[in-house]
Amino acid sequence: MKLRMPEMPPATLLTALGSYNLLPAIIFLPTRRRCDEAASEAALGRRAADDQRREARRDFMRSFVEEHSEIRSHRHWDTIIRGGVAAHHAGHMPAWKLVIEKMMSAGLLDAIFATATVAAGVDFPARTVVVTVADRRSASGWQPLTASELQQMTGRAGRRGKDRVGFIVAAPGPHQNPQRIAGLLAAEPDKLDSQFRATYTSLLNLLDAFGNFSQVRAIAERSFAYRNLLPRMHELERTSDENERQIRARLEASPLNLTVGAVRGLERLASARARLLELAPHTRREVLLRWLQKVVQPGRVVAVGRSGKRLVLVTARSHDGVTGVREDGRTASFALERIGRVFAPLFSLKPKSADEAFDEIHARGNQLGLPEPRLRDARSEEAEAVKLVNDLIDLLTPADLTKAQRAAASELMWLLQPEAVAIERAALQIERLRAEVWEPFERCARVLDRFGYLEFAAERVTERGRWLADLRVDRPLLIGEALQRDLFAGLEPVRAAALIAALVADEDRDYGELEIDDAIVGVLIKFEEIAFEVATEEWQQGIEAAPEINFSAAAAAAHWVGGSDWIELVRETRAEEGDLVRLLSRTGEALLQIAGLRQTHPEAARTAASAAEIILREPVR
């Protein structure tokens, strides 16, 4: 059972470190709030101390604020100057983190309190790194630190040119586990995971540059993601080669004129025959269901039930269900197996066409019904297919052999089937591994084809796809569709900024409950309709749908572009300044990308440029 150790008071911790000449230090704490509290508590306990660097810190801050006026009234100003300590995490605005880093590097601070999640972004060393946590907080809750994360944190210990050695101290804390920390420090670094991902814009750029999917696949197979699969693929290739060697050795030892190709051909034909026999229908119901799955499609009229009197015009199909319109205009949904009859004509799905369809079926239904299949006919087709496969198997043995030799050749080929099966299985697994890298690109291509950004069959990027490829934004397809459907037409900068902020913001980040006017809500609702259509197509192609848009982010951006004061915006959104700066910066950057589409979307580009100019004012850069 893990004991929950109380956290050492920050001032006490710094005193202990100072007594062993272990300052300056970076102290990792579990949360942003705890970093801020610890810095304030430590500063309060150190104000009486005689620190000759206090005036140097004051002068440094005064000089820095001349270029970064946004930090002039920061709530931790006094903490830094009087206490010589600071908090450093993603909740602070970039200028504040920058001044902290510069002061630490200049030797003006004794300690920085930081979160484990920003260890990779801490761009300064210290004599000592203090670890108070064995876990880190993430969007999905508390997660154990990995070896690489801890090594990233502790790698800041030791200042170049000042310290011959750096120190790592495991301090008490409620999320501390000394045994785990010791184990992670001695562990090998975590294996590198490839961040190579198939995206709409990367596919469009690669296809436009190289001209066909084969070349794009070849590029993808040079990625680090593919290299991670190579050891397993090489192992499968060795297994395949060894089995082929065994087959070749047995054939060479035989007086019969047989080839490896014949043995592998037998495996493929035997597998095909097994699948045919497995899939062969055994009952009339199976035959009927397979037939219905093939012929029932939107636009056809079907009769429901044995009587055949209830007619339905099919409007949608799932694997085993049907949705349609009845003669009285009401919607009907039912299982495929309830259909008693299917009529041949394909009718329009426009509302006014339904009556015409039903009238024609009533008038000529006896002539228009599709004939149902019979079980014996289906069995006859399967038997013919199996006979064809058997004939092909017989042809694998050389024709010039005697009857006894043919029997011996057949026996030998069947004896070698385990090796042939192993070769085929390895080949399938290798192709499956290769597809792991390529299939996400293919799914993206099919979605882009559906919305007109490339032609899948021709393997060609369309004119629309060329400008989409230049958009360096989150969710480019959604923005592309919004542009194509003139959602930006006539928008004022406030609404344009609100729309983009809703799109680029993290789904779960809350920016308060600011009021948002009806016009912006209307734009967001229209955009949600586009997002739903895109998400539906992505789901059908096996692509994870994009997160929902963030209405609170839209409100925050609208208020900022509408002229809200920074301090007022921070107060009303109740957001950390760093989070707010990140949201507005990302919004401004996305707007600048749209502003670059002057040739293809001049009106949207002008609106985006105006909104970006307003949103990227101080302290947002």
Secondary structure as a PSIPRED ss2 file (coil, helix, strand):
# PSIPRED VFORMAT (PSIPRED V4.0)

   1 M C   1.000  0.000  0.000
   2 K C   1.000  0.000  0.000
   3 L C   1.000  0.000  0.000
   4 R C   1.000  0.000  0.000
   5 M C   1.000  0.000  0.000
   6 P C   1.000  0.000  0.000
   7 E C   1.000  0.000  0.000
   8 M C   1.000  0.000  0.000
   9 P C   1.000  0.000  0.000
  10 P H   0.000  1.000  0.000
  11 A H   0.000  1.000  0.000
  12 T H   0.000  1.000  0.000
  13 L H   0.000  1.000  0.000
  14 L H   0.000  1.000  0.000
  15 T H   0.000  1.000  0.000
  16 A H   0.000  1.000  0.000
  17 L H   0.000  1.000  0.000
  18 G H   0.000  1.000  0.000
  19 S H   0.000  1.000  0.000
  20 Y C   1.000  0.000  0.000
  21 N C   1.000  0.000  0.000
  22 L C   1.000  0.000  0.000
  23 L C   1.000  0.000  0.000
  24 P C   1.000  0.000  0.000
  25 A E   0.000  0.000  1.000
  26 I E   0.000  0.000  1.000
  27 I E   0.000  0.000  1.000
  28 F E   0.000  0.000  1.000
  29 L E   0.000  0.000  1.000
  30 P C   1.000  0.000  0.000
  31 T C   1.000  0.000  0.000
  32 R H   0.000  1.000  0.000
  33 R H   0.000  1.000  0.000
  34 R H   0.000  1.000  0.000
  35 C H   0.000  1.000  0.000
  36 D H   0.000  1.000  0.000
  37 E H   0.000  1.000  0.000
  38 A H   0.000  1.000  0.000
  39 A H   0.000  1.000  0.000
  40 S H   0.000  1.000  0.000
  41 E H   0.000  1.000  0.000
  42 A H   0.000  1.000  0.000
  43 A H   0.000  1.000  0.000
  44 L H   0.000  1.000  0.000
  45 G H   0.000  1.000  0.000
  46 R H   0.000  1.000  0.000
  47 R C   1.000  0.000  0.000
  48 A C   1.000  0.000  0.000
  49 A C   1.000  0.000  0.000
  50 D C   1.000  0.000  0.000
  51 D C   1.000  0.000  0.000
  52 Q C   1.000  0.000  0.000
  53 R C   1.000  0.000  0.000
  54 R H   0.000  1.000  0.000
  55 E H   0.000  1.000  0.000
  56 A H   0.000  1.000  0.000
  57 R H   0.000  1.000  0.000
  58 R H   0.000  1.000  0.000
  59 D H   0.000  1.000  0.000
  60 F H   0.000  1.000  0.000
  61 M H   0.000  1.000  0.000
  62 R H   0.000  1.000  0.000
  63 S H   0.000  1.000  0.000
  64 F H   0.000  1.000  0.000
  65 V H   0.000  1.000  0.000
  66 E C   1.000  0.000  0.000
  67 E C   1.000  0.000  0.000
  68 H C   1.000  0.000  0.000
  69 S H   0.000  1.000  0.000
  70 E H   0.000  1.000  0.000
  71 I H   0.000  1.000  0.000
  72 R C   1.000  0.000  0.000
  73 S C   1.000  0.000  0.000
  74 H C   1.000  0.000  0.000
  75 R C   1.000  0.000  0.000
  76 H C   1.000  0.000  0.000
  77 W H   0.000  1.000  0.000
  78 D H   0.000  1.000  0.000
  79 T H   0.000  1.000  0.000
  80 I H   0.000  1.000  0.000
  81 I H   0.000  1.000  0.000
  82 R H   0.000  1.000  0.000
  83 G H   0.000  1.000  0.000
  84 G C   1.000  0.000  0.000
  85 V E   0.000  0.000  1.000
  86 A E   0.000  0.000  1.000
  87 A E   0.000  0.000  1.000
  88 H E   0.000  0.000  1.000
  89 H C   1.000  0.000  0.000
  90 A C   1.000  0.000  0.000
  91 G C   1.000  0.000  0.000
  92 H C   1.000  0.000  0.000
  93 M C   1.000  0.000  0.000
  94 P H   0.000  1.000  0.000
  95 A H   0.000  1.000  0.000
  96 W H   0.000  1.000  0.000
  97 K H   0.000  1.000  0.000
  98 L H   0.000  1.000  0.000
  99 V H   0.000  1.000  0.000
 100 I H   0.000  1.000  0.000
 101 E H   0.000  1.000  0.000
 102 K H   0.000  1.000  0.000
 103 M H   0.000  1.000  0.000
 104 M H   0.000  1.000  0.000
 105 S H   0.000  1.000  0.000
 106 A C   1.000  0.000  0.000
 107 G C   1.000  0.000  0.000
 108 L C   1.000  0.000  0.000
 109 L C   1.000  0.000  0.000
 110 D C   1.000  0.000  0.000
 111 A E   0.000  0.000  1.000
 112 I E   0.000  0.000  1.000
 113 F E   0.000  0.000  1.000
 114 A E   0.000  0.000  1.000
 115 T E   0.000  0.000  1.000
 116 A H   0.000  1.000  0.000
 117 T H   0.000  1.000  0.000
 118 V H   0.000  1.000  0.000
 119 A H   0.000  1.000  0.000
 120 A H   0.000  1.000  0.000
 121 G H   0.000  1.000  0.000
 122 V C   1.000  0.000  0.000
 123 D C   1.000  0.000  0.000
 124 F C   1.000  0.000  0.000
 125 P C   1.000  0.000  0.000
 126 A E   0.000  0.000  1.000
 127 R C   1.000  0.000  0.000
 128 T E   0.000  0.000  1.000
 129 V E   0.000  0.000  1.000
 130 V E   0.000  0.000  1.000
 131 V E   0.000  0.000  1.000
 132 T C   1.000  0.000  0.000
 133 V C   1.000  0.000  0.000
 134 A C   1.000  0.000  0.000
 135 D E   0.000  0.000  1.000
 136 R E   0.000  0.000  1.000
 137 R E   0.000  0.000  1.000
 138 S E   0.000  0.000  1.000
 139 A C   1.000  0.000  0.000
 140 S C   1.000  0.000  0.000
 141 G E   0.000  0.000  1.000
 142 W E   0.000  0.000  1.000
 143 Q E   0.000  0.000  1.000
 144 P E   0.000  0.000  1.000
 145 L C   1.000  0.000  0.000
 146 T C   1.000  0.000  0.000
 147 A H   0.000  1.000  0.000
 148 S H   0.000  1.000  0.000
 149 E H   0.000  1.000  0.000
 150 L H   0.000  1.000  0.000
 151 Q H   0.000  1.000  0.000
 152 Q H   0.000  1.000  0.000
 153 M H   0.000  1.000  0.000
 154 T H   0.000  1.000  0.000
 155 G C   1.000  0.000  0.000
 156 R C   1.000  0.000  0.000
 157 A E   0.000  0.000  1.000
 158 G C   1.000  0.000  0.000
 159 R C   1.000  0.000  0.000
 160 R C   1.000  0.000  0.000
 161 G C   1.000  0.000  0.000
 162 K C   1.000  0.000  0.000
 163 D C   1.000  0.000  0.000
 164 R C   1.000  0.000  0.000
 165 V C   1.000  0.000  0.000
 166 G C   1.000  0.000  0.000
 167 F E   0.000  0.000  1.000
 168 I E   0.000  0.000  1.000
 169 V E   0.000  0.000  1.000
 170 A E   0.000  0.000  1.000
 171 A C   1.000  0.000  0.000
 172 P C   1.000  0.000  0.000
 173 G C   1.000  0.000  0.000
 174 P C   1.000  0.000  0.000
 175 H C   1.000  0.000  0.000
 176 Q C   1.000  0.000  0.000
 177 N C   1.000  0.000  0.000
 178 P H   0.000  1.000  0.000
 179 Q H   0.000  1.000  0.000
 180 R H   0.000  1.000  0.000
 181 I H   0.000  1.000  0.000
 182 A H   0.000  1.000  0.000
 183 G H   0.000  1.000  0.000
 184 L H   0.000  1.000  0.000
 185 L H   0.000  1.000  0.000
 186 A H   0.000  1.000  0.000
 187 A C   1.000  0.000  0.000
 188 E C   1.000  0.000  0.000
 189 P C   1.000  0.000  0.000
 190 D C   1.000  0.000  0.000
 191 K C   1.000  0.000  0.000
 192 L C   1.000  0.000  0.000
 193 D C   1.000  0.000  0.000
 194 S C   1.000  0.000  0.000
 195 Q C   1.000  0.000  0.000
 196 F C   1.000  0.000  0.000
 197 R C   1.000  0.000  0.000
 198 A C   1.000  0.000  0.000
 199 T C   1.000  0.000  0.000
 200 Y H   0.000  1.000  0.000
 201 T H   0.000  1.000  0.000
 202 S H   0.000  1.000  0.000
 203 L H   0.000  1.000  0.000
 204 L H   0.000  1.000  0.000
 205 N H   0.000  1.000  0.000
 206 L H   0.000  1.000  0.000
 207 L H   0.000  1.000  0.000
 208 D H   0.000  1.000  0.000
 209 A H   0.000  1.000  0.000
 210 F H   0.000  1.000  0.000
 211 G C   1.000  0.000  0.000
 212 N C   1.000  0.000  0.000
 213 F H   0.000  1.000  0.000
 214 S H   0.000  1.000  0.000
 215 Q H   0.000  1.000  0.000
 216 V H   0.000  1.000  0.000
 217 R H   0.000  1.000  0.000
 218 A H   0.000  1.000  0.000
 219 I H   0.000  1.000  0.000
 220 A H   0.000  1.000  0.000
 221 E C   1.000  0.000  0.000
 222 R C   1.000  0.000  0.000
 223 S C   1.000  0.000  0.000
 224 F H   0.000  1.000  0.000
 225 A H   0.000  1.000  0.000
 226 Y H   0.000  1.000  0.000
 227 R H   0.000  1.000  0.000
 228 N H   0.000  1.000  0.000
 229 L H   0.000  1.000  0.000
 230 L H   0.000  1.000  0.000
 231 P H   0.000  1.000  0.000
 232 R H   0.000  1.000  0.000
 233 M H   0.000  1.000  0.000
 234 H H   0.000  1.000  0.000
 235 E H   0.000  1.000  0.000
 236 L H   0.000  1.000  0.000
 237 E H   0.000  1.000  0.000
 238 R H   0.000  1.000  0.000
 239 T H   0.000  1.000  0.000
 240 S H   0.000  1.000  0.000
 241 D H   0.000  1.000  0.000
 242 E H   0.000  1.000  0.000
 243 N H   0.000  1.000  0.000
 244 E H   0.000  1.000  0.000
 245 R H   0.000  1.000  0.000
 246 Q H   0.000  1.000  0.000
 247 I H   0.000  1.000  0.000
 248 R H   0.000  1.000  0.000
 249 A H   0.000  1.000  0.000
 250 R H   0.000  1.000  0.000
 251 L H   0.000  1.000  0.000
 252 E H   0.000  1.000  0.000
 253 A C   1.000  0.000  0.000
 254 S C   1.000  0.000  0.000
 255 P C   1.000  0.000  0.000
 256 L C   1.000  0.000  0.000
 257 N C   1.000  0.000  0.000
 258 L C   1.000  0.000  0.000
 259 T C   1.000  0.000  0.000
 260 V H   0.000  1.000  0.000
 261 G H   0.000  1.000  0.000
 262 A H   0.000  1.000  0.000
 263 V H   0.000  1.000  0.000
 264 R H   0.000  1.000  0.000
 265 G H   0.000  1.000  0.000
 266 L H   0.000  1.000  0.000
 267 E H   0.000  1.000  0.000
 268 R H   0.000  1.000  0.000
 269 L H   0.000  1.000  0.000
 270 A H   0.000  1.000  0.000
 271 S H   0.000  1.000  0.000
 272 A H   0.000  1.000  0.000
 273 R H   0.000  1.000  0.000
 274 A H   0.000  1.000  0.000
 275 R H   0.000  1.000  0.000
 276 L H   0.000  1.000  0.000
 277 L H   0.000  1.000  0.000
 278 E H   0.000  1.000  0.000
 279 L H   0.000  1.000  0.000
 280 A C   1.000  0.000  0.000
 281 P C   1.000  0.000  0.000
 282 H C   1.000  0.000  0.000
 283 T C   1.000  0.000  0.000
 284 R H   0.000  1.000  0.000
 285 R H   0.000  1.000  0.000
 286 E H   0.000  1.000  0.000
 287 V H   0.000  1.000  0.000
 288 L H   0.000  1.000  0.000
 289 L H   0.000  1.000  0.000
 290 R H   0.000  1.000  0.000
 291 W H   0.000  1.000  0.000
 292 L H   0.000  1.000  0.000
 293 Q H   0.000  1.000  0.000
 294 K H   0.000  1.000  0.000
 295 V H   0.000  1.000  0.000
 296 V C   1.000  0.000  0.000
 297 Q C   1.000  0.000  0.000
 298 P C   1.000  0.000  0.000
 299 G C   1.000  0.000  0.000
 300 R C   1.000  0.000  0.000
 301 V E   0.000  0.000  1.000
 302 V E   0.000  0.000  1.000
 303 A E   0.000  0.000  1.000
 304 V E   0.000  0.000  1.000
 305 G C   1.000  0.000  0.000
 306 R C   1.000  0.000  0.000
 307 S C   1.000  0.000  0.000
 308 G C   1.000  0.000  0.000
 309 K C   1.000  0.000  0.000
 310 R E   0.000  0.000  1.000
 311 L E   0.000  0.000  1.000
 312 V E   0.000  0.000  1.000
 313 L E   0.000  0.000  1.000
 314 V E   0.000  0.000  1.000
 315 T E   0.000  0.000  1.000
 316 A E   0.000  0.000  1.000
 317 R E   0.000  0.000  1.000
 318 S C   1.000  0.000  0.000
 319 H C   1.000  0.000  0.000
 320 D C   1.000  0.000  0.000
 321 G E   0.000  0.000  1.000
 322 V E   0.000  0.000  1.000
 323 T E   0.000  0.000  1.000
 324 G E   0.000  0.000  1.000
 325 V E   0.000  0.000  1.000
 326 R E   0.000  0.000  1.000
 327 E C   1.000  0.000  0.000
 328 D C   1.000  0.000  0.000
 329 G C   1.000  0.000  0.000
 330 R C   1.000  0.000  0.000
 331 T E   0.000  0.000  1.000
 332 A E   0.000  0.000  1.000
 333 S E   0.000  0.000  1.000
 334 F E   0.000  0.000  1.000
 335 A E   0.000  0.000  1.000
 336 L H   0.000  1.000  0.000
 337 E H   0.000  1.000  0.000
 338 R H   0.000  1.000  0.000
 339 I E   0.000  0.000  1.000
 340 G E   0.000  0.000  1.000
 341 R E   0.000  0.000  1.000
 342 V E   0.000  0.000  1.000
 343 F E   0.000  0.000  1.000
 344 A C   1.000  0.000  0.000
 345 P C   1.000  0.000  0.000
 346 L C   1.000  0.000  0.000
 347 F C   1.000  0.000  0.000
 348 S C   1.000  0.000  0.000
 349 L C   1.000  0.000  0.000
 350 K C   1.000  0.000  0.000
 351 P C   1.000  0.000  0.000
 352 K C   1.000  0.000  0.000
 353 S H   0.000  1.000  0.000
 354 A H   0.000  1.000  0.000
 355 D H   0.000  1.000  0.000
 356 E H   0.000  1.000  0.000
 357 A H   0.000  1.000  0.000
 358 F H   0.000  1.000  0.000
 359 D H   0.000  1.000  0.000
 360 E H   0.000  1.000  0.000
 361 I H   0.000  1.000  0.000
 362 H H   0.000  1.000  0.000
 363 A H   0.000  1.000  0.000
 364 R H   0.000  1.000  0.000
 365 G H   0.000  1.000  0.000
 366 N H   0.000  1.000  0.000
 367 Q H   0.000  1.000  0.000
 368 L H   0.000  1.000  0.000
 369 G E   0.000  0.000  1.000
 370 L C   1.000  0.000  0.000
 371 P C   1.000  0.000  0.000
 372 E C   1.000  0.000  0.000
 373 P C   1.000  0.000  0.000
 374 R C   1.000  0.000  0.000
 375 L H   0.000  1.000  0.000
 376 R H   0.000  1.000  0.000
 377 D H   0.000  1.000  0.000
 378 A H   0.000  1.000  0.000
 379 R H   0.000  1.000  0.000
 380 S H   0.000  1.000  0.000
 381 E H   0.000  1.000  0.000
 382 E H   0.000  1.000  0.000
 383 A H   0.000  1.000  0.000
 384 E H   0.000  1.000  0.000
 385 A H   0.000  1.000  0.000
 386 V H   0.000  1.000  0.000
 387 K H   0.000  1.000  0.000
 388 L H   0.000  1.000  0.000
 389 V H   0.000  1.000  0.000
 390 N H   0.000  1.000  0.000
 391 D H   0.000  1.000  0.000
 392 L H   0.000  1.000  0.000
 393 I H   0.000  1.000  0.000
 394 D H   0.000  1.000  0.000
 395 L C   1.000  0.000  0.000
 396 L C   1.000  0.000  0.000
 397 T C   1.000  0.000  0.000
 398 P C   1.000  0.000  0.000
 399 A C   1.000  0.000  0.000
 400 D C   1.000  0.000  0.000
 401 L C   1.000  0.000  0.000
 402 T C   1.000  0.000  0.000
 403 K H   0.000  1.000  0.000
 404 A H   0.000  1.000  0.000
 405 Q H   0.000  1.000  0.000
 406 R H   0.000  1.000  0.000
 407 A H   0.000  1.000  0.000
 408 A H   0.000  1.000  0.000
 409 A H   0.000  1.000  0.000
 410 S H   0.000  1.000  0.000
 411 E H   0.000  1.000  0.000
 412 L H   0.000  1.000  0.000
 413 M H   0.000  1.000  0.000
 414 W H   0.000  1.000  0.000
 415 L H   0.000  1.000  0.000
 416 L C   1.000  0.000  0.000
 417 Q H   0.000  1.000  0.000
 418 P H   0.000  1.000  0.000
 419 E H   0.000  1.000  0.000
 420 A H   0.000  1.000  0.000
 421 V H   0.000  1.000  0.000
 422 A H   0.000  1.000  0.000
 423 I H   0.000  1.000  0.000
 424 E H   0.000  1.000  0.000
 425 R H   0.000  1.000  0.000
 426 A H   0.000  1.000  0.000
 427 A H   0.000  1.000  0.000
 428 L H   0.000  1.000  0.000
 429 Q H   0.000  1.000  0.000
 430 I H   0.000  1.000  0.000
 431 E H   0.000  1.000  0.000
 432 R H   0.000  1.000  0.000
 433 L H   0.000  1.000  0.000
 434 R H   0.000  1.000  0.000
 435 A H   0.000  1.000  0.000
 436 E H   0.000  1.000  0.000
 437 V H   0.000  1.000  0.000
 438 W H   0.000  1.000  0.000
 439 E H   0.000  1.000  0.000
 440 P H   0.000  1.000  0.000
 441 F H   0.000  1.000  0.000
 442 E H   0.000  1.000  0.000
 443 R H   0.000  1.000  0.000
 444 C H   0.000  1.000  0.000
 445 A H   0.000  1.000  0.000
 446 R H   0.000  1.000  0.000
 447 V H   0.000  1.000  0.000
 448 L H   0.000  1.000  0.000
 449 D H   0.000  1.000  0.000
 450 R H   0.000  1.000  0.000
 451 F C   1.000  0.000  0.000
 452 G C   1.000  0.000  0.000
 453 Y C   1.000  0.000  0.000
 454 L E   0.000  0.000  1.000
 455 E E   0.000  0.000  1.000
 456 F C   1.000  0.000  0.000
 457 A C   1.000  0.000  0.000
 458 A C   1.000  0.000  0.000
 459 E C   1.000  0.000  0.000
 460 R E   0.000  0.000  1.000
 461 V E   0.000  0.000  1.000
 462 T C   1.000  0.000  0.000
 463 E H   0.000  1.000  0.000
 464 R H   0.000  1.000  0.000
 465 G H   0.000  1.000  0.000
 466 R H   0.000  1.000  0.000
 467 W H   0.000  1.000  0.000
 468 L H   0.000  1.000  0.000
 469 A H   0.000  1.000  0.000
 470 D C   1.000  0.000  0.000
 471 L C   1.000  0.000  0.000
 472 R C   1.000  0.000  0.000
 473 V C   1.000  0.000  0.000
 474 D C   1.000  0.000  0.000
 475 R C   1.000  0.000  0.000
 476 P H   0.000  1.000  0.000
 477 L H   0.000  1.000  0.000
 478 L H   0.000  1.000  0.000
 479 I H   0.000  1.000  0.000
 480 G H   0.000  1.000  0.000
 481 E H   0.000  1.000  0.000
 482 A H   0.000  1.000  0.000
 483 L H   0.000  1.000  0.000
 484 Q H   0.000  1.000  0.000
 485 R C   1.000  0.000  0.000
 486 D C   1.000  0.000  0.000
 487 L C   1.000  0.000  0.000
 488 F C   1.000  0.000  0.000
 489 A C   1.000  0.000  0.000
 490 G C   1.000  0.000  0.000
 491 L C   1.000  0.000  0.000
 492 E C   1.000  0.000  0.000
 493 P H   0.000  1.000  0.000
 494 V H   0.000  1.000  0.000
 495 R H   0.000  1.000  0.000
 496 A H   0.000  1.000  0.000
 497 A H   0.000  1.000  0.000
 498 A H   0.000  1.000  0.000
 499 L H   0.000  1.000  0.000
 500 I H   0.000  1.000  0.000
 501 A H   0.000  1.000  0.000
 502 A H   0.000  1.000  0.000
 503 L H   0.000  1.000  0.000
 504 V H   0.000  1.000  0.000
 505 A C   1.000  0.000  0.000
 506 D C   1.000  0.000  0.000
 507 E C   1.000  0.000  0.000
 508 D C   1.000  0.000  0.000
 509 R C   1.000  0.000  0.000
 510 D C   1.000  0.000  0.000
 511 Y C   1.000  0.000  0.000
 512 G C   1.000  0.000  0.000
 513 E C   1.000  0.000  0.000
 514 L C   1.000  0.000  0.000
 515 E C   1.000  0.000  0.000
 516 I C   1.000  0.000  0.000
 517 D C   1.000  0.000  0.000
 518 D H   0.000  1.000  0.000
 519 A H   0.000  1.000  0.000
 520 I H   0.000  1.000  0.000
 521 V H   0.000  1.000  0.000
 522 G H   0.000  1.000  0.000
 523 V H   0.000  1.000  0.000
 524 L H   0.000  1.000  0.000
 525 I H   0.000  1.000  0.000
 526 K H   0.000  1.000  0.000
 527 F H   0.000  1.000  0.000
 528 E H   0.000  1.000  0.000
 529 E H   0.000  1.000  0.000
 530 I H   0.000  1.000  0.000
 531 A H   0.000  1.000  0.000
 532 F H   0.000  1.000  0.000
 533 E H   0.000  1.000  0.000
 534 V H   0.000  1.000  0.000
 535 A H   0.000  1.000  0.000
 536 T H   0.000  1.000  0.000
 537 E H   0.000  1.000  0.000
 538 E H   0.000  1.000  0.000
 539 W H   0.000  1.000  0.000
 540 Q H   0.000  1.000  0.000
 541 Q C   1.000  0.000  0.000
 542 G C   1.000  0.000  0.000
 543 I C   1.000  0.000  0.000
 544 E C   1.000  0.000  0.000
 545 A C   1.000  0.000  0.000
 546 A C   1.000  0.000  0.000
 547 P C   1.000  0.000  0.000
 548 E C   1.000  0.000  0.000
 549 I C   1.000  0.000  0.000
 550 N C   1.000  0.000  0.000
 551 F H   0.000  1.000  0.000
 552 S H   0.000  1.000  0.000
 553 A H   0.000  1.000  0.000
 554 A H   0.000  1.000  0.000
 555 A H   0.000  1.000  0.000
 556 A H   0.000  1.000  0.000
 557 A H   0.000  1.000  0.000
 558 A H   0.000  1.000  0.000
 559 H H   0.000  1.000  0.000
 560 W H   0.000  1.000  0.000
 561 V H   0.000  1.000  0.000
 562 G C   1.000  0.000  0.000
 563 G C   1.000  0.000  0.000
 564 S C   1.000  0.000  0.000
 565 D C   1.000  0.000  0.000
 566 W H   0.000  1.000  0.000
 567 I H   0.000  1.000  0.000
 568 E H   0.000  1.000  0.000
 569 L H   0.000  1.000  0.000
 570 V H   0.000  1.000  0.000
 571 R H   0.000  1.000  0.000
 572 E H   0.000  1.000  0.000
 573 T H   0.000  1.000  0.000
 574 R C   1.000  0.000  0.000
 575 A C   1.000  0.000  0.000
 576 E C   1.000  0.000  0.000
 577 E H   0.000  1.000  0.000
 578 G H   0.000  1.000  0.000
 579 D H   0.000  1.000  0.000
 580 L H   0.000  1.000  0.000
 581 V H   0.000  1.000  0.000
 582 R H   0.000  1.000  0.000
 583 L H   0.000  1.000  0.000
 584 L H   0.000  1.000  0.000
 585 S H   0.000  1.000  0.000
 586 R H   0.000  1.000  0.000
 587 T H   0.000  1.000  0.000
 588 G H   0.000  1.000  0.000
 589 E H   0.000  1.000  0.000
 590 A H   0.000  1.000  0.000
 591 L H   0.000  1.000  0.000
 592 L H   0.000  1.000  0.000
 593 Q H   0.000  1.000  0.000
 594 I H   0.000  1.000  0.000
 595 A H   0.000  1.000  0.000
 596 G C   1.000  0.000  0.000
 597 L C   1.000  0.000  0.000
 598 R C   1.000  0.000  0.000
 599 Q C   1.000  0.000  0.000
 600 T C   1.000  0.000  0.000
 601 H C   1.000  0.000  0.000
 602 P H   0.000  1.000  0.000
 603 E H   0.000  1.000  0.000
 604 A H   0.000  1.000  0.000
 605 A H   0.000  1.000  0.000
 606 R H   0.000  1.000  0.000
 607 T H   0.000  1.000  0.000
 608 A H   0.000  1.000  0.000
 609 A H   0.000  1.000  0.000
 610 S H   0.000  1.000  0.000
 611 A H   0.000  1.000  0.000
 612 A H   0.000  1.000  0.000
 613 E H   0.000  1.000  0.000
 614 I H   0.000  1.000  0.000
 615 I H   0.000  1.000  0.000
 616 L C   1.000  0.000  0.000
 617 R C   1.000  0.000  0.000
 618 E C   1.000  0.000  0.000
 619 P C   1.000  0.000  0.000
 620 V C   1.000  0.000  0.000
 621 R C   1.000  0.000  0.000
